[in-house]
Amino acid sequence: MNASSDSAKPSLDALIGRLSALHQKRIDLGLERMHRLLEGLGHPERKLPPVIHVAGTNGKGSTVAYLRATLEAAGLRVHAYTSPYLVRINECFRLGRGGGGVLVSDDELRAALEEVERVNAGEPATVFELKTAAAFLLFAQNPADAVLLEVGLGGRLDSTNVVDAPAACVITPVSMDHMEFLGDTLASIAGEKAAIIKRGVPVICAEQPPEAMAVIEAQAKRMRAPLFAANETWHVNVEHGRLVYSDERGLMDLAAPRLFGRHQFDNAGLAIATLRAIHTFKVNQAAYEAGILGAEWPARMQRLSSGELLSSGPQGCEIWLDGGHNAEGGRVAAAALGDLEERVSRPLVVIAGMMANKDAKAFLANFAGLTRHIIAVPIPDTENAMPVDRLADAVRSLSMRVEIAPSIEAALRGVSKLAYEVPPRILITGSLYLAGHVLGVNGTPPA
């Protein structure tokens, strides 16, 4: 009887497909529809535990991962809403539990989305708006000690920007991305991100380009919000391979993050600075260290150490996966590869697939000094993916060697046929959509 009952329920994919048909635009920034939805749901966004709201261009997900791991190490229950997902939509919703959070179950998520659909009553709404309303509903229904809320796009008109009094507003590094929605200057993009700042609420800010920092400082001053800025009120350094954090309250000498790359020290530092600035939660040094060591965030310089794809590449090779897709994301991935090269030298091959609205040349230029071998691949089953011919043209404009392969597996098999004296290091990069496809094909989806 249970089996037949379960089979009668619509799949999450079918439900999302139905919700997707409510609005002709996948992205349509604005808050009117969110306010209408939340009013119909009884304002769950007003019934949440303390919220940490995180905006920025790069590093949002990793910063949320450090915050979550640290708070959980301190014994707290933490809800987290992040996007986009890599393999399953459930990844966007993590529910706080004693002993560590869990991804929302299919049944819980279906029930929340169906309630949002009922309240919406067929009105136009984007899937992200409906998902965000479902997140607020789930978080209000399940007790926890904290909510980590990641902005989807921008900040000012993002669906998450409906919490009037968060415990903290966090701004990760701002750079050029989504210019068609946020403007074509750093100042305009920073203005959209800084619009999450609420009156009197502490703002914790990563190191920024001067043009972006000026905008953030002005908005914090306008909102009378205390500003805790990197390299001003707090500092993070790498000393003997360890993370050394300091602020006016003292210094902490901590282990290096498990997540790879110099930028992860900065993301971890931003999480530490946030929790030390707001005094909302009791967190000791042991919890900070456990959080930095325990944080996991898939497809951010993630080494594939198991799975189906390893057999497709050359024997003994390294396969790394990174969802970077803008110029700054390419810069930090290239820096991480440079660190790896200093430790163990290997020839580098980059397998790239990108979305059509991204600047492929600006992204791939970061790897020009590390490799001359780029393989362009399509992103399967993804609307608005960049055609491989166009991606290959971007590579050629950088005077780099490029090949085209019909799939990730074919690209890896092609590398296997090359005669390397040392097994190569392979980076698969260019899009989180590509990264999600890779994790699915590899059989290692986020848990």
DRENMIBA-201834 format. One line per 2 residues: number of its first residue (from 1); for each residue x, y, z of C-alpha. Coordinates in pm, 1 decimal, m for minus. Layout:
// DRENMIBA-201834
NUM) X Y Z | ... $
// end
This chain:
// DRENMIBA-201834
1) 0.0 0.0 0.0 | 283.1 239.9 85.8 $
3) 453.0 170.8 m245.8 | 139.7 251.9 m445.3 $
5) 81.1 563.8 m234.5 | 435.4 684.9 m302.3 $
7) 408.5 611.8 m673.6 | 93.0 827.8 m691.2 $
9) 286.2 1133.6 m574.9 | 424.7 1356.4 m851.5 $
11) 801.9 1353.0 m884.1 | 989.2 1663.5 m777.5 $
13) 1102.2 1708.7 m1137.8 | 741.8 1705.5 m1256.6 $
15) 644.5 1955.0 m986.9 | 933.6 2187.7 m1075.6 $
17) 838.4 2158.7 m1442.2 | 485.0 2267.8 m1359.3 $
19) 610.7 2560.2 m1150.8 | 852.5 2663.5 m1427.2 $
21) 558.3 2721.7 m1660.0 | 418.6 2997.2 m1435.4 $
23) 661.8 3261.3 m1562.3 | 810.4 3305.6 m1907.8 $
25) 1136.6 3442.1 m1767.3 | 1375.9 3223.3 m1570.9 $
27) 1519.0 3536.0 m1401.3 | 1296.9 3836.0 m1329.1 $
29) 1432.2 4035.6 m1036.0 | 1179.4 4204.1 m809.6 $
31) 1017.0 4165.4 m467.0 | 645.7 4228.0 m529.4 $
33) 570.9 3863.4 m606.4 | 771.3 3749.3 m301.0 $
35) 582.4 3982.6 m67.9 | 251.0 3853.1 m205.9 $
37) 359.5 3490.4 m161.9 | 490.1 3539.4 189.7 $
39) 175.2 3722.1 299.7 | m31.5 3429.4 175.1 $
41) 191.8 3188.2 368.2 | 150.8 3383.0 693.0 $
43) 493.8 3550.8 674.3 | 724.7 3259.7 759.0 $
45) 1023.4 3491.5 702.5 | 926.1 3667.4 1027.3 $
47) 931.3 3342.4 1227.9 | 1293.4 3241.9 1175.5 $
49) 1584.8 3205.9 1417.2 | 1870.4 3457.3 1370.4 $
51) 1952.6 3497.2 999.5 | 2294.7 3554.6 844.8 $
53) 2238.8 3695.2 493.5 | 2525.1 3642.6 247.3 $
55) 2570.7 3832.9 m82.6 | 2865.7 3871.6 m320.0 $
57) 2996.1 3750.7 m654.7 | 3235.7 3471.7 m558.8 $
59) 3277.8 3268.1 m242.2 | 2920.1 3286.4 m109.3 $
61) 2869.8 2910.6 m97.0 | 3207.9 2840.3 59.9 $
63) 3154.8 3110.0 323.5 | 2815.1 2958.8 406.6 $
65) 2980.8 2616.9 431.8 | 3234.5 2748.4 686.6 $
67) 2961.5 2924.8 884.9 | 2748.5 2611.8 894.0 $
69) 3031.3 2375.6 986.2 | 3151.3 2608.7 1262.5 $
71) 2807.8 2663.7 1413.7 | 2735.2 2290.2 1400.6 $
73) 3070.0 2220.8 1566.5 | 2950.2 2454.1 1842.8 $
75) 2647.4 2227.2 1889.5 | 2390.7 2444.9 1710.1 $
77) 2119.7 2346.3 1462.3 | 2160.7 2536.6 1136.0 $
79) 1925.4 2580.4 841.0 | 2089.9 2678.6 511.4 $
81) 1948.1 2794.8 178.0 | 2196.1 2800.1 m111.1 $
83) 2183.6 2796.7 m490.8 | 2217.2 2673.7 m752.7 $
85) 2207.6 2301.0 m694.5 | 2446.3 2068.1 m872.0 $
87) 2258.5 1740.1 m910.2 | 1936.5 1745.5 m702.2 $
89) 1719.0 2041.4 m603.9 | 1722.8 1912.8 m243.7 $
91) 2080.6 2045.8 m213.3 | 1941.0 2400.3 m187.4 $
93) 1763.2 2326.6 141.6 | 1954.7 2201.8 445.5 $
95) 1757.7 2156.9 765.3 | 1924.3 2194.6 1103.5 $
97) 1934.1 1886.2 1322.3 | 2117.4 1794.3 1638.5 $
99) 2452.0 1647.1 1538.6 | 2448.7 1809.0 1193.2 $
101) 2209.6 1926.7 924.3 | 2047.8 1711.8 656.5 $
103) 1925.1 1781.5 305.7 | 1547.6 1814.6 293.7 $
105) 1370.0 1491.8 199.6 | 1169.7 1460.8 m120.8 $
107) 842.7 1440.1 75.6 | 917.1 1746.4 291.3 $
109) 1021.5 1953.1 m8.1 | 725.9 1840.6 m217.9 $
111) 484.9 1936.4 60.8 | 641.3 2282.6 99.5 $
113) 643.4 2350.0 m275.7 | 283.2 2232.4 m311.9 $
115) 175.8 2466.1 m31.1 | 355.0 2754.4 m202.8 $
117) 192.6 2655.4 m532.8 | m150.8 2652.3 m366.5 $
119) m102.0 2997.5 m215.1 | 38.3 3135.0 m540.9 $
121) m285.2 3029.1 m715.3 | m142.7 3023.5 m1066.0 $
123) m1.8 3377.3 m1059.2 | 324.0 3447.8 m1245.3 $
125) 627.9 3366.8 m1029.0 | 979.0 3246.4 m1103.7 $
127) 1095.0 2908.1 m981.5 | 1355.7 3079.3 m763.4 $
129) 1086.4 3285.9 m593.1 | 876.3 2976.2 m529.4 $
131) 1182.1 2785.7 m401.6 | 1276.9 3072.1 m170.9 $
133) 925.1 3092.5 m29.1 | 937.2 2715.9 28.1 $
135) 1269.7 2757.6 210.1 | 1121.2 3015.8 446.1 $
137) 823.8 2786.5 507.3 | 1046.7 2486.1 583.0 $
139) 1274.8 2688.0 810.0 | 981.4 2833.2 1004.1 $
141) 829.7 2486.0 1051.7 | 1151.9 2322.8 1177.7 $
143) 1316.7 2454.8 1496.1 | 1681.7 2561.8 1469.0 $
145) 1929.9 2806.9 1616.2 | 2039.8 2988.1 1297.1 $
147) 1953.6 3039.0 931.4 | 2218.3 3090.5 663.3 $
149) 2060.3 3263.8 365.2 | 2257.0 3292.8 40.1 $
151) 2152.9 3554.6 m214.5 | 2069.0 3404.2 m552.7 $
153) 2158.5 3697.6 m780.5 | 2253.2 4052.0 m688.2 $
155) 2089.8 4147.1 m360.2 | 1861.9 4449.9 m385.2 $
157) 1585.3 4273.8 m578.7 | 1681.4 3915.6 m494.0 $
159) 1402.6 3700.1 m350.8 | 1597.7 3647.3 m27.9 $
161) 1603.2 4021.5 48.6 | 1280.1 4018.1 248.6 $
163) 1421.0 3957.3 598.0 | 1395.6 4293.8 772.3 $
165) 1628.5 4235.5 1067.2 | 1897.3 3971.3 1007.8 $
167) 2166.9 3912.0 1266.2 | 2435.8 3996.4 1010.0 $
169) 2482.9 4094.4 647.0 | 2790.0 3942.9 479.9 $
171) 2944.1 4054.1 150.5 | 3194.5 3823.9 m17.6 $
173) 3428.6 3947.9 m296.0 | 3248.7 4150.9 m562.9 $
175) 3353.2 4123.9 m928.3 | 3209.0 4145.5 m1278.7 $
177) 2930.7 3893.6 m1339.2 | 2563.2 3894.0 m1444.0 $
179) 2614.7 4237.7 m1599.6 | 2289.3 4205.6 m1795.1 $
181) 2101.7 4220.0 m1463.4 | 2330.5 4413.1 m1227.3 $
183) 2502.3 4674.9 m1443.9 | 2832.3 4690.0 m1627.9 $
185) 3051.0 4860.0 m1366.4 | 3190.8 4735.9 m1037.4 $
187) 3019.9 5026.2 m861.8 | 2675.0 4933.2 m992.5 $
189) 2723.3 4565.1 m910.2 | 2849.8 4650.7 m561.0 $
191) 2545.6 4872.8 m514.1 | 2314.3 4580.6 m585.9 $
193) 2503.0 4357.7 m339.1 | 2525.5 4627.5 m70.0 $
195) 2147.2 4675.2 m81.1 | 2107.0 4376.9 154.3 $
197) 2249.6 4598.6 432.2 | 1980.5 4673.6 690.8 $
199) 1963.9 4963.4 933.8 | 2187.0 4902.8 1234.9 $
201) 2275.8 4545.5 1134.6 | 2648.1 4454.5 1136.6 $
203) 2808.0 4422.9 791.2 | 3104.5 4188.8 754.6 $
205) 3289.5 4243.8 429.8 | 3564.6 4060.1 243.0 $
207) 3851.6 4244.5 77.7 | 3714.3 4435.7 m221.5 $
209) 3840.5 4637.0 m517.8 | 3845.8 5006.9 m413.0 $
211) 3553.3 5096.7 m643.5 | 3332.6 4831.8 m482.3 $
213) 3450.8 4906.5 m128.6 | 3359.8 5273.4 m159.9 $
215) 3001.0 5181.6 m245.6 | 2972.5 4931.3 40.6 $
217) 3118.4 5178.5 290.8 | 2876.9 5449.8 178.0 $
219) 2574.7 5219.4 210.4 | 2682.4 5097.6 555.3 $
221) 2721.9 5458.5 667.1 | 2383.1 5550.5 522.1 $
223) 2218.2 5262.6 710.4 | 2419.0 5329.5 1028.8 $
225) 2537.4 4970.8 1010.6 | 2865.8 4881.3 1183.8 $
227) 3116.8 4773.7 916.6 | 3376.3 4502.3 982.9 $
229) 3603.4 4503.7 678.3 | 3887.3 4268.8 589.1 $
231) 4234.6 4416.2 641.4 | 4084.1 4696.2 849.7 $
233) 3904.2 4550.8 1151.2 | 4006.0 4189.9 1095.8 $
235) 4289.0 4008.9 918.8 | 4358.2 3659.9 789.9 $
237) 4703.3 3533.9 691.1 | 4870.5 3210.5 592.5 $
239) 5168.2 3131.2 815.7 | 5355.1 2800.3 784.6 $
241) 5052.8 2654.6 607.4 | 4814.3 2749.3 889.3 $
243) 4534.7 3005.8 905.0 | 4611.1 3292.9 1139.3 $
245) 4311.7 3514.6 1214.2 | 4329.7 3836.3 1416.6 $
247) 4098.1 4116.9 1524.7 | 4069.7 4352.7 1821.7 $
249) 3968.3 4058.0 2043.8 | 4288.0 3867.7 1977.2 $
251) 4454.5 3612.6 1752.3 | 4369.9 3255.4 1658.1 $
253) 4618.4 3011.2 1506.4 | 4408.9 2750.1 1323.1 $
255) 4458.1 2457.8 1087.9 | 4436.2 2517.1 714.0 $
257) 4094.8 2469.4 550.1 | 4025.8 2134.3 390.3 $
259) 3882.3 2319.3 88.2 | 4174.6 2384.2 m145.1 $
261) 4315.3 2716.9 m258.5 | 4447.6 3038.4 m103.0 $
263) 4106.1 3201.2 m149.8 | 3959.0 2948.3 92.6 $
265) 4165.8 3101.4 374.4 | 3991.5 3430.9 296.0 $
267) 3645.7 3270.3 283.9 | 3710.9 3095.8 615.3 $
269) 3833.9 3423.1 764.0 | 3515.9 3597.5 652.7 $
271) 3306.3 3333.2 829.3 | 3512.9 3366.7 1146.5 $
273) 3487.9 3747.4 1135.5 | 3110.0 3722.7 1098.7 $
275) 3060.0 3505.2 1404.2 | 3301.9 3712.7 1614.0 $
277) 3141.3 4042.2 1509.9 | 2782.3 3966.1 1600.6 $
279) 2812.0 3790.6 1942.9 | 2484.3 3608.3 1866.3 $
281) 2627.5 3259.0 1908.5 | 2872.7 3110.3 2157.4 $
283) 3161.8 2972.1 1952.4 | 3497.6 2873.5 2100.6 $
285) 3830.3 2822.3 1925.2 | 3781.5 2445.6 1905.6 $
287) 3457.6 2498.5 1711.1 | 3627.7 2741.9 1472.6 $
289) 3903.8 2489.5 1404.7 | 3655.9 2204.4 1360.2 $
291) 3446.8 2418.6 1125.5 | 3740.5 2512.3 906.5 $
293) 3854.1 2150.1 885.7 | 3504.2 2009.3 843.2 $
295) 3356.0 2244.7 585.0 | 3270.3 2081.1 254.8 $
297) 3150.0 2255.0 m60.1 | 3132.6 2046.4 m379.5 $
299) 3272.8 2161.0 m714.5 | 3506.4 2420.4 m565.2 $
301) 3853.7 2290.1 m648.8 | 3723.9 1945.6 m559.6 $
303) 3946.6 1651.0 m639.0 | 3758.9 1352.9 m779.3 $
305) 3925.0 1071.8 m588.0 | 3659.9 810.6 m672.2 $
307) 3383.1 753.3 m922.5 | 3310.7 645.3 m1277.9 $
309) 3514.3 912.6 m1456.6 | 3852.8 812.2 m1314.9 $
311) 3865.2 510.8 m1546.5 | 3816.2 736.2 m1850.4 $
313) 4125.7 947.4 m1784.8 | 4492.6 848.3 m1805.2 $
315) 4608.4 607.1 m1537.6 | 4751.8 793.5 m1239.8 $
317) 4608.7 1131.4 m1343.0 | 4452.6 1386.5 m1109.0 $
319) 4101.7 1510.9 m1192.8 | 3988.1 1835.5 m1032.2 $
321) 3645.1 1998.1 m1060.7 | 3570.4 2367.1 m1018.4 $
323) 3247.4 2550.3 m1096.1 | 3417.0 2887.6 m1154.9 $
325) 3267.1 3078.0 m1448.4 | 3375.9 3443.1 m1434.2 $
327) 3713.1 3617.1 m1456.0 | 3766.3 3625.8 m1078.8 $
329) 3658.7 3263.1 m1042.2 | 3913.7 3171.7 m1307.9 $
331) 4181.8 3370.8 m1126.8 | 4141.2 3188.9 m795.3 $
333) 4123.4 2847.0 m966.7 | 4440.4 2925.5 m1161.0 $
335) 4612.1 3037.3 m839.8 | 4514.0 2709.9 m673.5 $
337) 4655.8 2518.0 m969.8 | 4976.0 2717.4 m937.8 $
339) 5002.0 2608.0 m574.7 | 4950.1 2244.9 m679.7 $
341) 5218.4 2278.1 m947.4 | 5466.3 2403.2 m687.4 $
343) 5397.0 2096.9 m471.4 | 5392.4 1831.9 m746.0 $
345) 5461.8 1928.6 m1105.6 | 5231.0 1776.5 m1368.7 $
347) 5122.5 1884.5 m1717.5 | 4782.5 2054.5 m1703.6 $
349) 4483.3 1995.1 m1929.3 | 4171.5 2213.5 m1891.2 $
351) 3833.8 2074.3 m1998.7 | 3586.2 2362.8 m2019.9 $
353) 3216.9 2412.0 m2084.0 | 3043.1 2745.9 m2028.0 $
355) 2710.9 2924.5 m2043.2 | 2642.2 3157.1 m2334.8 $
357) 2616.9 3471.7 m2119.1 | 2967.9 3434.3 m1973.8 $
359) 3290.7 3597.9 m2089.8 | 3482.8 3287.3 m2193.9 $
361) 3793.9 3477.1 m2299.0 | 3823.3 3662.0 m1965.5 $
363) 3771.5 3337.3 m1774.7 | 4013.4 3121.1 m1974.7 $
365) 4284.6 3388.6 m1997.3 | 4371.3 3298.9 m1637.7 $
367) 4500.2 2957.9 m1751.7 | 4713.3 3081.4 m2042.1 $
369) 5033.2 3068.7 m1837.3 | 4958.7 2723.4 m1699.0 $
371) 4854.7 2522.0 m2004.3 | 4820.1 2546.0 m2378.3 $
373) 4579.7 2250.9 m2392.5 | 4208.4 2330.7 m2364.7 $
375) 3929.2 2088.9 m2455.2 | 3589.2 2250.2 m2516.5 $
377) 3283.8 2039.7 m2428.5 | 2907.1 2099.2 m2435.2 $
379) 2695.1 2115.0 m2121.2 | 2426.2 1850.4 m2176.1 $
381) 2057.0 1925.1 m2126.8 | 2123.8 2286.8 m2031.5 $
383) 1939.2 2577.9 m2185.2 | 2160.6 2867.5 m2302.5 $
385) 2485.4 2668.8 m2287.2 | 2764.0 2817.4 m2498.9 $
387) 2812.6 2636.8 m2833.2 | 3147.2 2458.2 m2833.1 $
389) 3255.6 2631.9 m3155.3 | 3215.1 2970.7 m2991.2 $
391) 3403.8 2853.3 m2683.3 | 3682.3 2719.7 m2907.8 $
393) 3704.5 3056.8 m3085.2 | 3757.7 3226.2 m2748.3 $
395) 4044.5 2986.1 m2674.0 | 4205.1 3048.9 m3014.7 $
397) 4187.7 3424.5 m2957.7 | 4419.5 3363.8 m2660.8 $
399) 4666.9 3176.9 m2886.3 | 4599.9 2856.8 m2695.5 $
401) 4557.4 2509.8 m2841.7 | 4198.2 2387.0 m2840.1 $
403) 4016.8 2066.9 m2923.1 | 3646.2 1992.9 m2920.6 $
405) 3499.4 1679.5 m2761.9 | 3133.5 1573.1 m2762.3 $
407) 3130.2 1485.6 m2390.1 | 3332.0 1482.9 m2069.2 $
409) 3395.7 1109.8 m2109.5 | 3518.7 1158.3 m2467.5 $
411) 3745.7 1443.2 m2355.8 | 3901.6 1226.3 m2084.9 $
413) 3946.5 936.4 m2326.7 | 4117.3 1175.0 m2567.9 $
415) 4362.8 1283.2 m2297.8 | 4432.2 914.4 m2226.6 $
417) 4559.1 869.6 m2581.9 | 4827.6 1137.3 m2541.0 $
419) 5180.9 1039.3 m2447.6 | 5257.3 1214.9 m2119.8 $
421) 5581.1 1137.0 m1937.2 | 5399.6 1218.5 m1612.8 $
423) 5024.9 1153.3 m1565.0 | 4853.6 1489.7 m1620.0 $
425) 4650.9 1709.0 m1388.9 | 4306.4 1766.5 m1541.1 $
427) 4076.8 2054.8 m1444.2 | 3710.0 2041.1 m1546.7 $
429) 3568.6 2391.9 m1517.1 | 3365.7 2680.2 m1658.6 $
431) 3017.0 2632.4 m1513.4 | 2833.8 2499.7 m1210.3 $
433) 2593.2 2335.8 m1454.5 | 2884.2 2145.0 m1605.8 $
435) 3008.4 2060.6 m1255.2 | 2667.8 1922.1 m1161.2 $
437) 2663.1 1708.8 m1475.5 | 3011.4 1578.1 m1392.7 $
439) 2917.5 1483.9 m1035.1 | 2607.4 1306.8 m1163.4 $
441) 2794.8 1111.5 m1431.9 | 3070.0 1031.5 m1184.1 $
443) 2819.5 889.6 m935.4 | 2931.3 1125.9 m657.9 $
445) 2643.9 1375.1 m604.9 | 2650.5 1603.6 m298.8 $
447) 2521.6 1422.3 9.0 $
// end
